[in-house]
């Protein structure tokens, strides 16, 4: 059938072309142009202007020609052609010589290739008519067009696929879903090859498509996402306006049905059962329940609530935002003995309700949750939970303060034993009867020391001490009047010598360690021993204070500069307690304005209110100071007498020894050389002691103690260090006579040479004997540094030899 249709089309096209060809011969178009000759051409001038032109109509060629012979396109012809073959026709331009061939004699043009209008719609060529002999243009070169005639060879195509659309469920009929569009490559200006119409091939039960616009719409109003959430609809596009023989193309459109909140929540069960122990703390999760919802997304968001009053009081329901479950938790402590089973009504409802679907029914559901309470062995409970007791501070040891009671809440009702947590009563001020729970005093109480006591009482099962309860108990110590009032401070006042009678000297206030419930009330009066007092008066001001006034004219510091006024203070009891305090009043000199100028420097008299213990402590301190002073004086005197009776050679009080060897006389870092250098200052000491200096023979002059700055003594085998001995003894005597220095002296010895020395020792200990045979003549060869030492030893030895002779 398709081949027959194609043959019919080819026949119609050939017939159409033949009619056009016949018409071209019947029409002549005169074309005048420069191709026939220039205006100055002699031939044209001789013969005059000749009206000549091309003769043809517009050329068409059918696309997709499939014949075996070249396809005839048309003929070009000049009206000057007489048919004798003297004119040669040629063409040039697009496809000339390849696609299009021309018969040079007849001017017939044929197409040799299969053309496609969708690739190229027309070809532009130029025609020439020349004299075959002279090759001269007989007609001006003229341009002509060969159009490719369209046939319906391209089917419609959906170029924007794949198509995915969406529509809400339960949308009304005719709701627009989306639009599809197909394109046809055929010529839209020729025939109906590009006129496309749309239709539904599959899915027409639920959707329709507009044949002209391609808009897809719903065909039913009961699309249900919960039944089917997507549809595959096949849309066909047909050209030739849908007529017989038109080409078509199709595409598949996926239509997703979106959700609306048209389904209420529903519990899969009408009853749930959970169990929990009675000791579960508040906030413990009992279980979870969930209502199912066929919707998706936010349309499944739930809120849960407890509907019955009992459940609201005992339990709490919250929503898990991730799983949309109802979490049931304990809101109040459970008690197996009180109630073993709790029934809770839980309701679920959608959070977001669509008002368009409220007529579908209520969007909530309820279920029953039964909670069974499991019994456990619980510790005793204190009843009633009173935590305050009171006791008088003068209560005797063993007095009952109060009684605590605890019961076993379990059905077994085990006996209870009591104890006090000693970490809260380390001093054991209170005790408790283990069986009855009676709390008694264990020590004497004193409110002024501790007015409150906080203890912890333990209650435990008699046969299971691990089941223990604790209760905090506050015990208040009630006050009794057991402390007398006292003056607030050791008052001291001053009165001017020229004071007038009735002048205010001092205002007295008192303190009392007690705290009576009705408040303090104090009474003031002079003590009985001050009854004969005519100098001062005491006035009770009735506000727990009293005022002291003068009672006579003028006072004299010379006669009496201090007055002691004993004051008796009594509280309101009961029982009433009293104490006596002393006010010290000093008589002072004042100026004309009453300002105190000076008072006598007489030492303050110790207040009569000073306690005996303080007086004893003061006397003990004074006695210790006296003993220490006497002991120091005795030791000092004994030490001085001991130093005066010692032998000159006994120098053992404070000897500092240096056993290391120094660097000679020039080394001043390791040794203090001032002691040796003072040997040459004896002349100054002697001059200070008795009169004449060196070279003067005064009566007090001691020849043995005279020293020259640099004596040149001759060497002597017998050495005597009496010069050192004399110096030290003189220093000791000076120290003993000087009372401004402590009774100690310091004697420093300097070893002139240490151990491991290659030369013999120069120690004065080894040379103490005057009969020593040691020779110091070698010191002269030690160099300039030992020149003074060599002169000292060698010179001293020579003097001794001369004295012996």
KETORKE-193985 format. One line per field, with one value per residue (C-alpha): z, x, y. Coordinates in steps of 0.5 Angstrom, whole numbers, plus 500, padded with zeros to 3 digits. Each point is the difference from the previous one (the first is absolute). Example, Ala and Ser with C-alpha at 12.3 -4.5 7.8 and 13.67 -1.06 7.14 Angstrom:
REM KETORKE-193985
w 516_498
u 525_502
v 491_507
//
This chain:
REM KETORKE-193985
w 500_502_493_496_504_498_493_500_503_495_494_503_500_493_498_503_497_493_501_502_494_495_504_499_492_500_504_497_504_497_503_497_503_498_499_493_498_503_497_496_496_493_498_505_497_493_501_506_507_500_505_503_506_504_500_506_506_508_500_505_502_505_506_501_493_499_493_496_494_501_503_495_503_494_494_499_493_496_496_495_499_493_502_495_506_499_507_506_507_506_507_506_508_506_497_493_497_505_503_494_493_494_492_497_494_502_507_504_507_504_507_501_508_505_504_507_501_508_498_494_498_493_496_496_493_494_493_494_492_495_493_499_495_503_507_501_505_496_506_507_505_504_507_502_506_500_507_503_500_507_501_507_502_507_506_506_506_507_501_507_504_504_503_507_503_507_502_507_502_500_495_496_493_495_504_496_501_495_493_494_494_493_494_493_495_494_497_504_494_495_501_507_501_506_503_506_505_506_503_506_498_508_506_497_506_504_496_494_495_496_493_498_506_503_507_504_505_505_497_507_507_504_499_507_501_506_494_494_501_493_493_493_495_492_496_492_495_493_494_494_505_502_493_497_498_505_504_508_506_507_507_507_505_508_504_507_505_506_507_504_507_498_505_508_505_502_505_498_507_504_507_502_506_504_507_504_507_506_501_493_501_497_493_498_493_501_492_494_495_493_496_492_495_493_498_499_502_505_499_504_506_506_507_506_506_506_501_506_507_504_494_500_507_500_493_494_493_495_493_497_494_496_501_501_506_506_506_507_506_508_502_508_504_500_506_499_506_498_493_496_493_497_494_495_494_495_494_493_495_494_501_494_498_493_500_493_503_507_497_499_508_506_499_507_503_508_503_507_503_507_504_505_507_502_507_503_507_502_506_506_499_505_503_500_497_506_500_506_507_506_507_506_500_508_498_504_497_497_499_495_494_495_497_492_497_494_497_495_494_497_502_504_505_503_507_499_504_501_500_500_494_505_494_502_507_502_507_501_503_499_500_497_503_494_501_502_496_506_500_506_503_500_503_504_495_499_495_501_497_494_500_494_499_493_501_495_503_496_500_497_500_506_496_494_502_492_500_503_500_502_503_502_507_502_508_503_507_503_505_507_504_502_499_503_497_499_498_493_500_506_500_502_500_502_504_500_506_500_498_502_504_495_494_496_500_497_497_503_496_501_496_502_497_501_495_504_495_503_499_505_505_505_506_503_507_504_503_508_501_496_505_503_493_500_494_494_499_496_496_496_494_499_493_503_501_506_500_505_502_505_507_503_498_497_501_502_497_505_505_496_493_499_502_500_499_501_496_502_493_501_494_500_501_502_504_501_499_502_499_503_495_501_497_500_500_500_502_494_499_495_496_500_495_504_496_504_500_504_505_506_497_506_498_499_505_498_499_506_495_498_501_505_494_497_506_501_493_500_507_497_494_504_505_494_497_507_500_493_502_506_496_495_505_504_494_497_507_501_493_501_507_496_495_505_504_493_499_494_496_501_493_499_500_492_496_492_497_492_498_493_497_497_495_504_503_493_501_503_498_504_506_504_501_504_506_498_498_507_503_497_504_507_500_499_505_505_499_501_507_504_496_496_493_497_502_506_507_504_507_497_494_499_496_499_496_496_492_494_494_496_506_497_505_499_499_507_501_506_498_505_498_506_496_498_507_503_494_502_507_499_496_505_505_496_498_508_502_494_502_494_496_502_505_494_496_493_499_493_498_493_498_496_496_499_499_494_500_498_505_507_504_503_505_506_504_498_501_507_504_501_499_493_495_494_495_496_496_493_500_497_494_499_496_501_502_507_501_506_503_499_504_505_502_499_504_506_500_500_506_504_499_503_506_502_499
u 500_506_503_493_500_507_499_493_504_506_494_497_507_502_493_501_507_497_495_505_504_495_498_508_499_494_503_506_504_503_507_504_507_507_502_497_505_503_496_506_500_500_496_495_500_499_495_496_498_497_496_502_500_499_494_499_496_502_504_498_503_497_504_502_499_501_500_505_500_503_494_497_500_499_502_503_499_502_495_505_501_498_501_506_505_504_499_503_497_504_499_504_499_498_500_502_503_499_493_497_502_498_499_504_495_494_501_496_503_500_502_504_500_495_499_497_496_502_507_499_494_502_506_502_503_502_498_504_498_506_501_503_505_502_499_497_494_494_496_502_502_494_499_494_498_499_496_500_492_499_496_498_506_501_496_499_505_500_506_500_498_500_494_499_494_496_493_497_495_493_501_493_499_504_506_506_505_506_501_503_503_502_504_499_506_496_498_494_499_498_494_499_506_502_493_500_495_500_497_500_503_500_497_494_496_503_503_498_504_498_501_503_504_502_498_498_495_496_495_497_499_502_507_503_507_499_498_504_506_502_497_504_496_502_499_500_501_497_502_495_495_499_498_501_507_503_506_500_505_499_502_499_498_501_495_501_494_502_497_495_498_494_501_499_505_498_503_501_498_494_504_507_503_506_503_505_503_497_507_501_502_496_502_501_497_495_499_498_494_499_494_501_498_500_502_507_505_497_493_502_503_496_499_498_496_497_492_498_501_504_505_501_502_505_503_502_500_505_501_507_501_504_496_493_499_496_505_497_504_498_498_499_503_496_498_498_497_495_499_502_497_500_495_502_497_504_498_504_498_503_504_498_493_498_493_498_499_497_494_503_500_504_507_502_500_500_503_500_507_500_506_501_504_505_501_507_503_500_504_496_496_500_493_498_506_501_507_500_501_501_503_502_507_500_497_503_504_496_494_495_501_495_498_501_495_502_496_501_496_500_495_504_501_507_502_504_506_503_507_503_505_506_503_495_501_507_500_494_495_494_498_495_496_501_493_495_504_500_506_503_505_507_504_498_498_502_496_505_505_496_492_499_502_499_500_498_496_500_495_501_497_501_502_503_504_502_493_501_497_502_497_503_498_501_500_499_503_495_503_500_502_507_505_500_500_507_502_501_507_505_498_504_498_503_497_503_502_495_494_493_495_496_505_499_507_498_495_500_497_501_500_497_502_493_494_493_494_497_506_505_499_505_500_506_502_506_503_499_507_499_494_504_502_499_504_496_493_497_493_497_497_495_503_505_505_502_503_506_499_504_497_505_503_508_505_508_505_505_495_497_501_497_493_497_493_497_493_495_497_494_496_493_500_498_503_503_508_504_508_504_504_505_500_507_499_506_501_503_501_496_500_494_496_500_506_504_507_504_499_505_505_498_500_493_497_499_493_496_497_506_500_504_503_502_503_504_503_502_504_503_503_503_503_503_503_503_503_503_503_504_502_503_504_502_503_504_503_502_503_504_503_502_504_504_502_503_507_503_501_493_496_495_493_500_505_499_505_502_503_501_506_500_504_505_499_498_493_495_494_501_502_499_507_498_501_508_500_498_507_503_495_502_504_493_497_505_500_493_501_505_503_507_500_506_506_497_502_495_499_494_504_500_507_497_494_503_501_502_497_505_505_506_502_505_499_500_499_496_493_495_493_499_498_494_498_501_496_494_500_500_494_496_501_498_493_499_501_495_493_497_502_497_505_503_506_502_507_502_506_503_504_506_500_496_501_504_505_507_503_499_495_499_495_501_498_506_504_497_506_506_505_498_506_496_503_496_506_497_495_504_501_492_500_497_493_503_505_496_499_507_502_495_503_507_500_496_505_506_497_499_508_502_496_502_507
v 500_505_498_502_506_502_499_504_506_499_500_506_504_498_502_507_501_499_505_505_498_501_507_502_499_504_506_504_505_505_502_505_501_501_493_501_505_507_506_502_494_501_494_503_507_497_496_504_497_493_498_493_496_494_495_496_499_499_493_495_493_495_498_493_498_492_499_497_505_508_504_505_507_504_504_507_503_506_503_501_493_497_493_499_499_506_502_497_500_499_501_502_501_495_493_501_495_495_500_503_499_504_498_505_500_499_504_494_499_494_498_494_500_498_507_501_507_499_501_505_504_503_501_506_499_505_498_503_499_501_499_493_503_506_499_507_501_500_502_503_495_499_497_495_496_493_498_493_498_498_493_497_496_503_497_505_499_502_503_502_494_496_503_500_503_500_501_500_494_501_506_502_498_504_502_502_495_503_501_496_503_496_503_498_502_500_507_503_504_495_496_496_496_504_501_496_497_497_494_495_493_497_503_503_497_505_506_503_505_506_498_507_502_494_502_494_500_495_496_498_503_494_499_497_500_495_495_502_506_500_499_499_503_500_506_499_506_499_505_501_503_493_498_493_499_505_498_500_499_499_501_498_505_498_503_500_500_504_499_504_499_496_494_501_497_493_495_493_498_502_498_500_497_502_499_504_499_504_503_503_507_506_501_492_498_495_498_503_499_503_502_498_505_498_507_502_506_505_497_495_504_499_502_496_502_496_501_497_504_494_499_508_500_494_499_505_499_503_499_498_504_495_494_504_495_501_500_498_502_500_507_498_495_493_496_493_500_505_498_494_502_507_501_506_502_503_504_501_506_503_506_503_499_502_503_498_493_501_497_493_499_502_500_497_493_497_494_497_499_496_501_494_502_495_499_501_500_507_503_503_507_505_502_506_503_505_503_505_499_504_499_505_501_498_493_495_495_494_505_498_505_496_494_498_495_496_494_494_502_493_495_496_506_498_503_506_502_507_504_506_502_502_503_506_499_499_502_496_505_496_493_496_493_495_497_506_506_504_506_501_505_497_506_507_505_507_505_505_495_497_502_495_493_496_493_494_494_493_495_493_494_495_494_504_506_501_503_507_507_506_506_507_502_508_501_507_501_504_506_500_506_498_505_507_507_503_507_500_503_502_507_506_507_507_505_507_503_506_495_503_495_496_500_494_496_493_496_492_494_493_493_494_493_498_501_500_499_507_504_503_504_503_504_504_503_501_495_499_502_507_502_505_503_508_501_497_497_495_501_494_502_494_498_495_506_504_507_502_508_504_501_506_506_500_494_501_496_501_497_494_499_493_498_493_499_493_499_495_497_495_497_498_492_496_499_507_500_506_502_506_504_506_506_504_507_505_507_504_507_504_506_506_496_493_497_495_503_495_495_497_495_495_493_497_496_493_499_497_496_496_493_496_496_506_503_494_499_508_498_494_504_505_495_497_506_502_493_500_507_498_493_505_504_494_497_506_502_493_500_506_497_494_504_504_494_496_499_504_494_497_503_495_504_501_497_500_496_500_494_501_504_507_503_504_507_503_495_504_496_494_503_506_503_506_496_499_507_503_497_507_504_499_506_504_496_501_507_500_496_504_505_500_498_496_503_503_497_502_497_495_498_493_498_493_502_506_498_503_500_496_497_497_494_496_492_496_493_501_503_503_503_504_506_496_498_507_503_495_501_508_499_495_505_506_495_499_507_502_499_502_493_493_496_496_501_497_497_498_496_500_494_503_494_494_493_497_506_498_505_499_502_508_498_504_494_496_506_502_497_505_494_498_499_502_504_506_502_497_505_505_496_499_507_507_497_497_506_502_493_499_507_498_493_502_506_497_495_505_504_493_498_507_500_493_503
//
